[in-house]
Amino acid sequence: MALLALLLNPERIFLAVSVCLVYILFYSISHLSQWQESARWLFTGPKLLAEKYVPGVSFTIQTPERKYTLVSSEASILELSQAKEDQLSLVATAEEVFQPAHTMNGIELNRLGLQHRILRSLTLRLPSYQDPLTALARQALTNELKGKQLDQGWVTLSIFSYAQKAVAKTNTYTFYGEQFTRDAAFLDAAVQYPQDVFVAAEALRCVPKFFAPVMSSIVTRNHRASRHLISKLLPVIKERLDAEEHGNTKGETPRDYIQHIVKLYPDKSPDRALRMVQQTLALWFAGVHQPAMTIFYALVDLCTYPEYIERLRKEIDDSVNSIGSIDINSLLLLDSFLKESARMNASESISLRRKAMVPYHFKDGTSVPLGDWACVPQRAIMRDPSIYANAHVFDGTRFIRNATRLSKIDGVAQSKFTDTSPFYPLWGLGKQACPGRFYAAYIIKIILVEIIQNYDIKLDASPTRRCFTWRSSVLPIPSSTFMIRRRSFSDHNTEPA
């Protein structure tokens, strides 16, 4: 009866509605700044980070999902990198970002130790891979140029598409064996799979969890690329397992990633062959996506700063040994150029993402609530003039050892592309730094050496904007192109480039 009396009393109804409206108004005003920041994060995340960054000072950013706490002092960055997994978790953030149950065929992301052991073994073998990888890099570029229309010897190529195909072809040799480098359908799926994972993972962050399986299937076209790769790789792994268990290996033992995982995989369950395939595909995503973006920006920088090309060619020529091979590890200028390109064009604005599994308190008093993320604003740090002299000026020689640089950070000027540092956290830091960075850098250099040594390149007349931002990422625009021609043509043609 009391409820009925309330409903029949217009004054009380008006009062109740007024109170609700006032509450909604004040709630909206108090949360408006957070909503605005969340919207800015989606579309201009790198710019927002740059605006809020103050050297050595922690700050927070509200994203649509949660709050990020960003630390930038050397002590806090090191503390973040050394935190225990049950306090600040890398695996938990990776599972939320990539949602492997829906994008990577349900792979387990907690086998980091296995990946580390395999990648260390592959890294030790890199010199023995150089000649076949060089031939494959050359073949990848030749295939891209084939049938293209020439204009005074110049051919226009999509920068990112070429980079993806070159990385996929060379990686296929070390991951899966030579036979798959000749399989066009396999290579197409190998290029498509990382794109599917990235796009699907982002799409799933924008829909309710119950809709995730449907959305993932739509975005990946019913997981077409991954299903093709699995159908090709599963028989190979089963055959290798059978040979390993029964000792009936024939001929020379393969040296690829598959063979390493067959030897080292600890799980003896009946479905272990499928689990092994899933592990290779998880690493494949990282092994194609990031190196291709690094090559994209390096090629743009080579075209933008062509004064480095002749110096790089001379360095390459001078590094040829007595048997005609190039000593990739002796190319100090190329290493420095790559590191500077990645510093200026970091494709990710944050690194060392960790999810707080418990409320976490840094030693400087910075707190990260349960479920929120702690991160490092790497793009802002790597452009910080208090760390890098003339930080906003491209200097391809910046990281050559023994170079004289005005920097308050000792050792910044004397480091390799693959070195890790709180002030260059591109590869992560500490025990969980990227174990594949030496391999990735090697592949990147082989692909770039082929272009620098044998081709002229320049940017075409397309718009200068070659990337876009989404959340914290700075991503290549797929339609961005460059122009390329064989040096043998330019040697006999006096037309200026």
C-alpha positions as CSV (number, residue, x, y, z in Angstrom):
1,M,0.0,0.0,0.0
2,A,2.9,2.4,0.8
3,L,4.3,1.8,-2.7
4,L,0.9,2.4,-4.3
5,A,0.5,5.6,-2.3
6,L,3.9,6.7,-3.5
7,L,3.1,6.0,-7.1
8,L,-0.2,7.9,-6.9
9,N,1.5,11.0,-5.3
10,P,2.7,13.3,-8.1
11,E,4.8,15.5,-5.8
12,R,6.7,12.5,-4.5
13,I,7.2,11.2,-8.0
14,F,8.6,14.6,-9.0
15,L,10.9,14.7,-6.0
16,A,12.2,11.2,-6.6
17,V,12.8,11.9,-10.3
18,S,14.6,15.2,-9.4
19,V,16.8,13.4,-6.9
20,C,17.7,10.8,-9.5
21,L,18.4,13.4,-12.2
22,V,20.6,15.4,-9.8
23,Y,22.5,12.2,-8.9
24,I,23.0,11.3,-12.5
25,L,24.1,14.8,-13.4
26,F,26.8,14.9,-10.6
27,Y,27.9,11.3,-11.4
28,S,28.2,12.2,-15.1
29,I,30.2,15.4,-14.3
30,S,32.5,13.6,-11.9
31,H,33.2,10.8,-14.4
32,L,33.2,13.0,-17.6
33,S,37.0,13.5,-17.5
34,Q,37.5,9.8,-17.1
35,W,35.2,9.1,-20.1
36,Q,37.0,11.7,-22.1
37,E,40.4,10.3,-21.3
38,S,39.2,6.8,-22.2
39,A,38.0,8.0,-25.6
40,R,41.3,9.8,-26.2
41,W,43.1,6.7,-25.2
42,L,41.4,4.7,-28.0
43,F,42.2,7.1,-30.8
44,T,45.2,9.2,-29.6
45,G,46.9,7.1,-26.9
46,P,50.5,7.9,-27.8
47,K,49.8,11.6,-27.8
48,L,48.0,11.4,-24.5
49,L,50.9,9.6,-23.0
50,A,53.4,12.2,-24.3
51,E,51.3,15.0,-22.7
52,K,51.1,13.3,-19.3
53,Y,54.7,12.2,-19.2
54,V,57.1,13.9,-16.8
55,P,60.6,12.3,-16.5
56,G,60.8,10.1,-13.4
57,V,57.3,10.8,-12.2
58,S,54.5,8.2,-12.1
59,F,51.1,8.9,-13.6
60,T,47.8,7.2,-14.4
61,I,45.7,6.9,-17.5
62,Q,42.1,5.8,-17.5
63,T,41.4,3.3,-20.4
64,P,38.0,1.9,-21.3
65,E,38.8,-1.3,-19.4
66,R,40.9,-0.2,-16.4
67,K,43.4,2.3,-15.1
68,Y,47.0,2.1,-16.1
69,T,49.8,3.2,-13.7
70,L,52.9,4.3,-15.6
71,V,56.3,4.4,-14.0
72,S,59.3,6.2,-15.5
73,S,62.0,6.4,-12.9
74,E,64.9,4.0,-13.4
75,A,64.3,2.5,-9.9
76,S,60.6,1.9,-10.5
77,I,61.2,0.4,-14.0
78,L,63.7,-2.0,-12.6
79,E,61.4,-2.9,-9.7
80,L,58.5,-3.5,-12.2
81,S,60.7,-5.8,-14.3
82,Q,61.8,-7.8,-11.2
83,A,58.4,-8.2,-9.6
84,K,57.2,-11.8,-9.1
85,E,54.6,-13.2,-11.5
86,D,52.1,-13.7,-8.7
87,Q,52.3,-10.0,-7.9
88,L,52.6,-8.3,-11.3
89,S,51.8,-10.7,-14.1
90,L,53.0,-10.6,-17.7
91,V,51.0,-13.7,-18.6
92,A,47.8,-12.3,-17.3
93,T,48.1,-9.1,-19.4
94,A,49.0,-11.2,-22.5
95,E,45.9,-13.3,-22.0
96,E,43.7,-10.3,-21.7
97,V,45.2,-8.5,-24.7
98,F,45.3,-11.5,-27.1
99,Q,42.5,-13.7,-25.6
100,P,44.2,-16.8,-26.9
101,A,41.2,-19.1,-26.2
102,H,39.5,-17.3,-29.1
103,T,42.4,-16.0,-31.3
104,M,45.2,-18.6,-30.9
105,N,43.3,-21.9,-30.8
106,G,43.4,-22.0,-27.0
107,I,47.1,-22.0,-26.6
108,E,48.7,-21.9,-23.1
109,L,50.8,-18.7,-22.7
110,N,52.5,-20.0,-19.5
111,R,55.2,-22.0,-21.2
112,L,57.7,-19.1,-21.4
113,G,60.5,-21.2,-20.2
114,L,60.1,-23.6,-23.1
115,Q,60.2,-20.8,-25.6
116,H,63.3,-19.3,-24.0
117,R,65.2,-22.6,-24.3
118,I,64.2,-23.1,-27.9
119,L,65.0,-19.5,-29.0
120,R,68.4,-19.7,-27.2
121,S,69.2,-22.8,-29.2
122,L,68.1,-21.2,-32.5
123,T,70.1,-18.1,-31.8
124,L,73.3,-20.1,-31.4
125,R,72.7,-21.6,-34.9
126,L,72.0,-18.3,-36.7
127,P,75.4,-18.1,-38.6
128,S,74.6,-21.5,-40.1
129,Y,71.2,-20.2,-41.3
130,Q,72.6,-17.1,-43.0
131,D,73.2,-18.3,-46.5
132,P,69.7,-19.9,-47.0
133,L,68.0,-17.0,-45.3
134,T,69.8,-14.5,-47.5
135,A,68.7,-16.5,-50.6
136,L,65.1,-16.5,-49.3
137,A,65.1,-12.8,-48.6
138,R,66.3,-12.2,-52.2
139,Q,63.6,-14.5,-53.5
140,A,60.9,-12.8,-51.5
141,L,61.8,-9.4,-53.0
142,T,62.2,-10.9,-56.5
143,N,58.7,-12.4,-56.2
144,E,57.2,-9.0,-55.2
145,L,58.8,-7.3,-58.1
146,K,57.8,-9.9,-60.7
147,G,55.2,-8.7,-63.2
148,K,55.1,-5.2,-61.7
149,Q,55.0,-2.2,-64.2
150,L,58.3,-0.4,-64.5
151,D,58.8,3.3,-64.8
152,Q,62.4,4.0,-65.7
153,G,63.3,0.9,-63.7
154,W,61.3,1.9,-60.6
155,V,58.6,-0.3,-59.2
156,T,56.1,0.7,-56.5
157,L,55.6,-1.7,-53.6
158,S,53.5,-1.6,-50.4
159,I,56.1,-1.2,-47.7
160,F,54.3,-3.2,-45.0
161,S,53.0,-6.0,-47.3
162,Y,56.5,-6.6,-48.6
163,A,58.0,-6.5,-45.1
164,Q,55.4,-9.1,-43.9
165,K,56.1,-11.4,-46.8
166,A,59.9,-11.2,-46.5
167,V,59.7,-11.9,-42.8
168,A,57.3,-14.8,-43.3
169,K,59.4,-16.4,-46.0
170,T,62.6,-16.3,-44.0
171,N,61.0,-17.3,-40.7
172,T,59.3,-20.3,-42.4
173,Y,62.7,-21.8,-43.1
174,T,63.9,-21.6,-39.5
175,F,60.5,-22.5,-38.0
176,Y,59.1,-25.1,-40.2
177,G,61.7,-26.2,-42.7
178,E,62.6,-25.6,-46.3
179,Q,59.7,-27.5,-47.9
180,F,57.2,-24.9,-46.6
181,T,59.1,-21.9,-48.1
182,R,58.0,-23.2,-51.5
183,D,54.3,-23.6,-50.5
184,A,52.5,-20.4,-51.7
185,A,49.3,-21.2,-49.8
186,F,51.2,-21.9,-46.6
187,L,53.1,-18.6,-46.9
188,D,49.8,-16.7,-47.6
189,A,48.3,-18.2,-44.4
190,A,51.5,-17.5,-42.5
191,V,51.2,-13.8,-43.4
192,Q,47.5,-13.7,-42.7
193,Y,47.5,-15.4,-39.3
194,P,49.3,-12.6,-37.3
195,Q,47.0,-10.1,-38.8
196,D,44.0,-12.2,-37.8
197,V,45.2,-12.5,-34.2
198,F,45.9,-8.8,-33.9
199,V,42.5,-7.7,-35.4
200,A,40.5,-10.3,-33.6
201,A,42.1,-9.6,-30.3
202,E,41.2,-5.9,-30.6
203,A,37.7,-6.7,-31.8
204,L,37.1,-8.9,-28.8
205,R,38.0,-6.2,-26.4
206,C,35.1,-4.2,-27.7
207,V,32.3,-6.8,-27.3
208,P,30.8,-8.7,-24.4
209,K,32.5,-12.0,-23.4
210,F,29.6,-14.2,-24.5
211,F,29.9,-12.8,-28.0
212,A,33.7,-13.5,-28.2
213,P,33.5,-16.9,-30.1
214,V,31.2,-15.5,-32.7
215,M,33.1,-12.3,-33.2
216,S,36.4,-14.2,-33.4
217,S,35.0,-16.5,-36.1
218,I,33.7,-13.6,-38.1
219,V,36.9,-11.5,-38.0
220,T,39.2,-14.5,-38.8
221,R,36.8,-15.9,-41.5
222,N,36.3,-19.0,-39.3
223,H,40.0,-19.2,-38.4
224,R,40.8,-19.9,-42.0
225,A,44.5,-19.1,-41.8
226,S,45.2,-20.9,-38.6
227,R,43.3,-24.0,-39.7
228,H,45.3,-24.2,-42.9
229,L,48.6,-23.9,-40.9
230,I,47.5,-26.5,-38.4
231,S,46.5,-28.9,-41.2
232,K,49.9,-28.6,-42.8
233,L,52.0,-28.7,-39.6
234,L,50.2,-31.4,-37.6
235,P,51.3,-34.3,-39.8
236,V,54.9,-33.1,-39.8
237,I,55.0,-32.9,-36.0
238,K,53.4,-36.3,-35.6
239,E,55.9,-37.8,-38.0
240,R,58.8,-36.2,-36.1
241,L,57.4,-37.4,-32.8
242,D,57.1,-40.9,-34.1
243,A,60.7,-40.8,-35.4
244,E,61.9,-39.4,-32.1
245,E,60.1,-42.1,-30.0
246,H,61.0,-45.1,-32.1
247,G,64.4,-44.0,-33.3
248,N,63.6,-44.4,-37.0
249,T,65.0,-41.0,-38.1
250,K,66.1,-41.0,-41.7
251,G,68.9,-38.8,-43.1
252,E,70.1,-35.6,-41.4
253,T,68.2,-34.4,-38.3
254,P,66.2,-31.2,-39.1
255,R,67.5,-28.0,-37.5
256,D,64.2,-26.0,-37.4
257,Y,62.0,-24.8,-34.5
258,I,59.7,-27.9,-34.9
259,Q,62.6,-30.2,-34.1
260,H,63.5,-28.3,-31.0
261,I,60.0,-28.3,-29.7
262,V,59.7,-32.1,-30.4
263,K,62.8,-32.7,-28.3
264,L,62.1,-30.2,-25.4
265,Y,58.3,-30.3,-25.1
266,P,57.6,-31.7,-21.6
267,D,54.0,-32.8,-22.0
268,K,53.4,-36.4,-23.0
269,S,49.6,-36.2,-23.3
270,P,47.9,-37.8,-26.3
271,D,47.1,-34.4,-27.8
272,R,50.6,-33.1,-27.4
273,A,51.2,-32.8,-31.2
274,L,48.4,-30.3,-31.5
275,R,49.7,-28.4,-28.4
276,M,53.1,-28.2,-30.1
277,V,51.6,-26.7,-33.2
278,Q,49.8,-24.2,-31.1
279,Q,53.1,-23.2,-29.4
280,T,54.7,-22.7,-32.7
281,L,51.9,-20.4,-33.9
282,A,52.0,-18.3,-30.7
283,L,55.7,-17.6,-31.3
284,W,55.0,-17.1,-35.1
285,F,52.7,-14.2,-34.3
286,A,55.4,-12.4,-32.4
287,G,58.0,-13.5,-35.0
288,V,56.3,-11.8,-37.9
289,H,54.2,-8.9,-36.6
290,Q,56.9,-6.9,-34.8
291,P,59.8,-7.5,-37.2
292,A,57.7,-6.5,-40.1
293,M,56.8,-3.2,-38.4
294,T,60.5,-2.6,-37.6
295,I,61.4,-3.1,-41.3
296,F,58.5,-0.8,-42.3
297,Y,59.9,2.1,-40.3
298,A,63.5,1.3,-41.2
299,L,62.7,1.5,-44.9
300,V,60.9,4.8,-44.4
301,D,63.8,6.2,-42.5
302,L,66.3,5.0,-45.2
303,C,64.3,6.8,-47.8
304,T,63.9,9.9,-45.6
305,Y,67.6,10.0,-44.7
306,P,69.3,8.7,-47.9
307,E,72.7,10.1,-46.8
308,Y,73.1,6.9,-44.8
309,I,72.6,4.5,-47.7
310,E,76.1,4.9,-49.3
311,R,77.7,4.6,-45.8
312,L,75.7,1.4,-45.1
313,R,76.7,0.0,-48.5
314,K,80.4,0.6,-47.8
315,E,80.0,-1.0,-44.4
316,I,78.4,-4.1,-46.0
317,D,81.0,-4.3,-48.7
318,D,83.8,-4.0,-46.1
319,S,82.3,-6.8,-44.0
320,V,82.4,-9.5,-46.8
321,N,84.7,-12.3,-45.6
322,S,87.1,-14.6,-47.5
323,I,84.3,-17.0,-48.6
324,G,82.0,-14.2,-49.8
325,S,79.6,-14.1,-46.9
326,I,78.7,-10.9,-45.0
327,D,79.4,-10.8,-41.3
328,I,76.0,-9.6,-40.1
329,N,77.1,-9.0,-36.5
330,S,79.9,-6.6,-37.7
331,L,77.5,-4.1,-39.2
332,L,77.7,-1.5,-36.4
333,L,76.2,1.4,-38.5
334,L,73.3,-0.8,-39.6
335,D,72.7,-1.9,-35.9
336,S,72.8,1.8,-34.7
337,F,70.5,2.9,-37.6
338,L,68.0,0.2,-36.7
339,K,68.1,1.1,-33.0
340,E,67.6,4.8,-33.8
341,S,64.7,4.0,-36.2
342,A,63.0,2.0,-33.5
343,R,63.7,4.7,-30.9
344,M,62.0,7.3,-33.0
345,N,59.2,5.1,-34.3
346,A,58.4,2.8,-31.4
347,S,55.3,0.9,-32.7
348,E,54.2,0.5,-29.0
349,S,54.0,3.5,-26.7
350,I,54.0,1.4,-23.6
351,S,56.0,-1.7,-22.5
352,L,56.5,-4.0,-19.5
353,R,52.7,-4.4,-19.1
354,R,51.9,-6.2,-15.9
355,K,48.6,-6.9,-14.3
356,A,48.3,-6.5,-10.5
357,M,47.4,-9.9,-9.1
358,V,47.4,-8.3,-5.6
359,P,47.4,-4.6,-4.6
360,Y,51.0,-3.6,-5.4
361,H,53.0,-0.8,-3.8
362,F,56.2,0.4,-5.4
363,K,59.0,1.5,-3.1
364,D,58.5,5.1,-4.1
365,G,54.9,4.9,-2.8
366,T,53.2,4.5,-6.2
367,S,50.2,2.1,-5.8
368,V,48.6,-0.2,-8.3
369,P,45.1,-1.5,-7.3
370,L,44.2,-5.2,-7.8
371,G,43.3,-5.8,-11.4
372,D,44.9,-2.6,-12.8
373,W,48.0,-2.6,-14.9
374,A,51.5,-1.2,-14.3
375,C,53.4,-0.2,-17.4
376,V,56.3,1.9,-18.7
377,P,55.8,4.8,-21.2
378,Q,58.5,3.6,-23.5
379,R,57.8,5.9,-26.4
380,A,58.0,9.0,-24.2
381,I,61.1,7.8,-22.4
382,M,62.9,7.1,-25.7
383,R,62.1,10.6,-26.9
384,D,63.1,12.3,-23.6
385,P,65.7,15.0,-24.2
386,S,66.9,14.6,-20.6
387,I,68.0,11.0,-21.6
388,Y,68.9,11.4,-25.3
389,A,70.7,14.4,-26.6
390,N,68.7,16.1,-29.5
391,A,66.1,13.4,-28.8
392,H,63.8,14.6,-31.6
393,V,66.5,14.5,-34.2
394,F,67.2,11.3,-36.1
395,D,70.8,10.3,-35.7
396,G,71.7,7.0,-37.3
397,T,75.1,6.9,-35.6
398,R,73.7,7.6,-32.1
399,F,74.4,4.1,-30.8
400,I,77.7,3.3,-32.3
401,R,80.1,2.2,-29.6
402,N,82.6,4.8,-28.5
403,A,80.6,7.6,-30.1
404,T,80.7,10.9,-28.2
405,R,77.2,11.9,-27.1
406,L,75.9,14.5,-24.7
407,S,73.8,12.3,-22.5
408,K,73.4,12.3,-18.7
409,I,72.7,8.5,-18.8
410,D,76.0,6.7,-18.9
411,G,76.2,4.0,-21.5
412,V,73.2,5.1,-23.6
413,A,75.5,5.9,-26.5
414,Q,77.2,2.6,-26.4
415,S,74.7,-0.1,-26.9
416,K,73.4,-2.6,-29.4
417,F,70.0,-2.9,-31.0
418,T,69.3,-6.0,-28.9
419,D,70.5,-4.5,-25.6
420,T,67.9,-4.0,-22.9
421,S,67.8,-0.9,-20.6
422,P,65.3,1.0,-18.5
423,F,65.8,3.8,-21.0
424,Y,65.3,1.6,-24.0
425,P,62.7,-0.9,-22.9
426,L,61.7,-1.9,-26.5
427,W,62.5,-5.6,-25.8
428,G,61.3,-5.6,-22.2
429,L,63.7,-6.0,-19.3
430,G,65.0,-8.5,-16.9
431,K,64.2,-12.2,-16.9
432,Q,61.1,-11.7,-19.1
433,A,62.9,-9.6,-21.8
434,C,62.0,-10.9,-25.3
435,P,64.0,-14.1,-25.8
436,G,63.7,-13.9,-29.5
437,R,65.3,-10.4,-29.9
438,F,68.6,-11.7,-31.2
439,Y,66.9,-13.9,-33.8
440,A,64.5,-11.1,-34.8
441,A,67.3,-8.5,-35.2
442,Y,69.3,-11.0,-37.4
443,I,66.3,-11.6,-39.7
444,I,65.6,-7.9,-40.0
445,K,69.3,-7.2,-40.9
446,I,69.4,-9.9,-43.5
447,I,66.3,-8.5,-45.2
448,L,67.6,-4.9,-45.1
449,V,71.1,-5.8,-46.3
450,E,69.5,-7.4,-49.5
451,I,67.8,-4.1,-50.3
452,I,70.6,-1.7,-49.3
453,Q,73.2,-3.7,-51.2
454,N,71.3,-4.4,-54.4
455,Y,68.6,-1.7,-54.8
456,D,67.9,2.0,-54.9
457,I,64.8,3.1,-52.9
458,K,62.8,6.3,-52.5
459,L,59.4,7.3,-51.2
460,D,56.8,8.0,-53.8
461,A,54.5,11.0,-53.9
462,S,51.8,9.5,-51.7
463,P,50.7,11.4,-48.6
464,T,53.4,11.8,-45.9
465,R,51.1,10.3,-43.2
466,R,52.2,6.6,-43.1
467,C,50.8,5.4,-39.8
468,F,47.8,5.7,-37.5
469,T,47.3,5.2,-33.8
470,W,45.0,2.8,-31.9
471,R,45.1,2.6,-28.2
472,S,48.9,2.7,-27.4
473,S,50.0,1.4,-30.8
474,V,51.4,3.3,-33.8
475,L,50.6,1.1,-36.8
476,P,51.6,1.3,-40.5
477,I,49.0,2.4,-43.0
478,P,48.8,-0.7,-45.3
479,S,48.5,1.5,-48.4
480,S,51.9,3.2,-47.7
481,T,54.3,2.6,-50.6
482,F,57.9,3.1,-51.6
483,M,59.7,2.9,-55.0
484,I,62.5,0.5,-55.7
485,R,64.8,-0.5,-58.6
486,R,67.8,-2.7,-59.1
487,R,71.1,-0.9,-58.9
488,S,72.2,-2.6,-62.0
489,F,69.5,-0.6,-63.8
490,S,70.5,2.7,-62.2
491,D,74.2,2.1,-63.0
492,H,73.4,2.4,-66.7
493,N,70.8,5.2,-66.4
494,T,71.7,8.7,-65.7
495,E,68.2,9.9,-64.8
496,P,68.3,11.3,-61.2
497,A,66.3,9.4,-58.6
